[in-house]
Amino acid sequence: MQARDRLLALAIVCVWGVNFVVIKVGLAGVPPMLLGALRFLLVAFPAIFFVPRPRVPWRLLLAYGATISLGQFAFLFYAMAVGMPAGLASLVLQSQAFFTLAIAALWLGEPVRWHNLAGMAVAAGGLALIGVGAGGMGSLSAAGFVLTLCAAFCWASGNIVSKKIGPVDLLGLVIWGALVPIVPFALLSLWFEGPARIVQSVAQVSGTAVFAVAYLAFAATVFGYTMWGRLLTRYPASQVAPLTLLVPVVGLVSAHVLLGEDLSGAQWVGAAVVMAGLLLNVFGQRLWAGRALARR
């Protein structure tokens, strides 16, 4: 990977890692479903008037927007609104890698190898430790933990939809896919948050809330997803995909530094175990092959 692209990958990882802190800041002034509506409204408009619609069947475009945009962020935003810490959310959301493997195996018939199963088992143990720690922090944090797992499942479902879509103009997919969740988010906001709270949030919006919405729309969504897709077209997925393991590292560190978040001892151990499971899932086959070569 060229030095310029390494810097680009590092910038994306940092943007996505800090993204969880920004969500927490945004939720302090804007309720979760309204935050989702504003995020994707800003992604879609006015960009759809300048970016051509990707050559994707409408059913797949709707499925993409319903899973990776609406489902993932409705669950994630609500999870963080009811007590899920930003740093921990960045880690637990990475369980999408294992949900993706499971869905791909069941729906697409893709093989699951020994290191995938071992990684799942190790990460599941880590998530159990985190869940126990969350339960000790009160029911809201436990609910946030479960909702974050639901967000990870939606992200994984979106990954499978993306696989079905195949090679496509990623900027167009991100922009046009953002049309899908706007109305559902707005309806969910009316249902859960009510017209009075919506009007109050918009009328009393702070500068930090405006910054949060803009960051989520332009930095995390448009820049992050588009540039990540560009890296995936230039380099093998095996070289690019493991870099996402740095996202929860940035998320945990930034949440600690910027928000003063800290985890219980059980949660820190659980976080380390989850990371070990993710590493085993990504690098297990290579490590085993290297060991086998070293024995010869």
Buried (B, 14 or more C-beta within 10 A) or exposed (E): BEEEBEEBBEBBBBBBBBBBBBBBBBBEBBBBBBBBBBBBBBBBEEBBEEBEBBEBEEEBBBBBBBBBBBBBBBBBBBBBBBBBBBBBBBBBBBBBBBBBBBBBEEEEEBEEEEBBBBBBEBBBBBBBBBBBBBEEBEEBBBBBBBBBBBBBBBBBBBBBBBBBBEEBBBBBBBBBBBBBBBEBBBEBBBEBBEEEBBEEBEEEBBEBBBEBBBBBBBBBBBBBBBBBBBBBEEBEEEEBBBBBBBBBBBBBBBBBEBBEBEBBEBBBBBBEBBBBBBBBBBBBBEEEEEEEEEEE
